Amino acid sequence: MKMFVLISLCFFCLSLYRVSSEIPDRGLDHASLPPRGWNSYDSFCWTISEEEFLQSAEIISQRLLPHRYEYVVVDYLWYRRKVDGAYVDSLGFDVIDEWGRMIPDPDRWPSSKGGKGFTEVAKKVHAMGLKFGIHVMRGISTQAFNANTPILDSLKGGVYEESGRQWRAKDIGLKERACVWMPHGFMSVNTKLGAGRAFLRSLYRQYAEWGVDFVKHDCVFGDDLNIDEISFVSEVLKGLDRPILYSLSPGTSVTPAMAKEISGLVNMYRISGDDWDTWGDVVSHFNVTRDFSTANMIGAKGLRGKSWPDLDMLPLGWLTDQGLNVGPHRWCKLSPDEQRTQMTLWAMAKSPLMFGGDVRKLDDFTYSLITNPTALEINSFSSNNMEFPYITGRKVTNKKSQRKPLLASDEETIYEQQYQGKLHLLAGDRMEFCLNASPNRKLTSKESKRGSLSPCKRDANQMWELNTSGALVNSYSGLCAIANSVEANVGSGGIRSWIATGRRGEIYVAFFNLNTEKTVISTSISDLAKALPRENLNRASCKCREVWSGKDYGVIKQSISTAVETHGCVLFVLNC
């Protein structure tokens, strides 16, 4: 058996947020809460029709709007003809107007005929009490570039003129800056040129004329970062009479430092790649959410209001497959426990909640999950949202299995994680050797020279604290060691936890079990006090209930401990 030790040095920052009120501040009312709605991508890919979209909107109006799912968004390629040969990165199948702007495919969107665009669809959506959104790509289409269409001057009317000549698509398109994941589809425009800015202005003024309330702008962030286009589009949106919520997608390779450049210009921005219904996709969000909460990015200042790190849509219920030219045809592959884990993390991290499943086939489990009142309360109104590092876990082992020497005792294994701000000893789950600090056993000179590693004994004490000097101090024996940092891939296992405070003084604590075995996860009230020092928890007793099971734990005075299913979670509400 191999043994390894990892010391991770991080900075734990307590994020302080102003508690939201029932009535948003009218001076900061755009996206004052994390936006919530439905997006067609996870269930229809790009093939959705007007009839299918309006059917979905009607159901959302009746069933999900009461839970503040207010946006209905047509995802990408609404302008592409659904014919043989058309797919995600095909060229020559799009419908564009005389100015090179994308317009809805009239075969799929019949109400768009006669130059109406999405006007009629938006009117029907608004009549349902909902808000209408569309997905758009960066810059200009390759199809418009090849056709060399003229540029519209939407301020004066007619062709854009400057320096004594009329400007066209090939004057502004930057072929060398094509979209990475759709290179045949779209390219950036030169925003340093008046004609380039005029083209972008004509796009977003047209969206406002159609009645659009939400724009999901793709291929300008993350690996495709185009700060110039984001900045100019934000400026255009700010100048419109009609408020339009501005969302960026996707967000591969995004860091808090990158996001700080654009967060004040937008209302939502993706901090991950596409999230599909795989456990690996769910797990990949834990580290990035931790980093963005630590950087105080949740609910930061945004366009006409606030901005929110976006963990992507919720691929739950009846779905399609990524990149297919067909609509929904299968159920979500995540287990019920995995789905609860995803919903809980999205709620605790205050991510926008954009449901992706086919609402025409919305089952009871999925509906109860995405409308859970406590999860939605946390998502909207909680504060101090952060990853909580003070937890321990032990496997629930099969008593008939062979007993193995384990860290700390022969009955439990401590799982320690790389947390943002807590210094831990990472131990393998089958460690045969200990960094022994027991005063009941003297080390030989040979053992001392090889680093004080010895076989684990029942009296081995492994409670170590890493000081800022780099010294490991054992809290039981007082013995010290010097720690050297190494990097390791934590992978998809382990345990995690998040905490937040409610607007009525309640405390929310979520335990997540990323392991492949059922695990008992524990923490203490005194450790909650370390993360929430203003809550005066040091001598508190708390009433405790668990959200997903409905279990009432009564009054707890010292610690919270519960078994969590494989890939599952628990969500506690504490009133202390």
Number of C-alpha atoms within 10 A of each C-alpha: 7 8 14 12 17 20 23 23 19 13 12 17 15 19 18 13 15 11 15 16 10 9 8 13 12 9 9 14 13 22 24 24 20 23 25 24 24 26 26 28 28 30 27 28 24 25 22 23 19 21 13 15 19 17 13 18 28 20 15 25 21 11 15 21 19 11 16 17 22 22 25 28 25 26 21 21 26 25 21 26 20 20 9 7 10 15 18 17 12 14 18 16 18 22 19 18 12 12 20 25 20 23 21 25 24 20 15 19 21 18 18 19 14 8 12 15 23 24 17 16 23 21 16 16 21 15 12 18 16 23 23 26 26 22 20 21 21 22 29 27 28 25 21 26 21 13 14 18 19 22 28 26 20 17 11 8 8 13 18 21 15 11 6 6 9 15 24 24 25 19 17 25 25 18 17 9 16 23 22 14 13 15 17 18 23 27 25 26 27 19 19 11 12 15 26 24 21 19 28 24 20 18 21 19 19 16 20 18 13 18 23 26 22 23 21 21 22 21 25 23 25 22 15 21 18 16 15 15 21 20 16 16 21 22 14 17 22 15 11 12 9 15 17 25 23 26 23 26 25 26 26 16 14 19 16 18 10 14 19 14 11 22 24 19 26 25 32 29 28 25 27 23 18 16 19 22 22 15 19 12 16 23 18 15 19 20 14 18 26 18 17 20 23 22 16 19 20 26 24 17 19 21 24 23 22 24 31 29 30 28 29 25 25 23 26 28 27 23 27 23 18 16 14 14 17 15 20 19 12 12 15 18 17 19 15 15 18 24 27 22 25 27 23 28 27 26 23 30 29 29 28 28 25 24 25 25 27 27 24 14 12 16 13 9 11 19 15 11 18 23 17 15 13 16 23 23 15 22 26 25 20 28 26 23 28 28 29 25 25 19 21 19 23 19 20 16 14 8 7 6 7 7 11 12 19 23 27 19 16 13 15 17 22 23 24 23 23 22 22 20 17 18 24 23 22 18 22 20 17 14 18 18 21 22 19 24 27 19 14 9 11 11 16 9 9 9 12 12 10 9 12 18 17 17 15 21 19 13 14 20 21 21 15 22 17 21 13 9 8 15 16 21 18 20 14 13 15 12 15 15 16 12 17 11 11 10 8 12 6 11 10 17 15 20 25 26 24 21 24 25 24 21 17 10 12 19 23 25 23 22 28 27 27 25 18 14 17 18 27 19 25 16 21 17 19 19 18 22 16 16 21 18 13 8 16 13 17 16 12 15 16 21 16 21 18 17 18 17 9 10 11 13 14 10 14 16 15 15 14 16 14 13 19 24 20 17 29 24 28 23 26 24 21 22 17 19
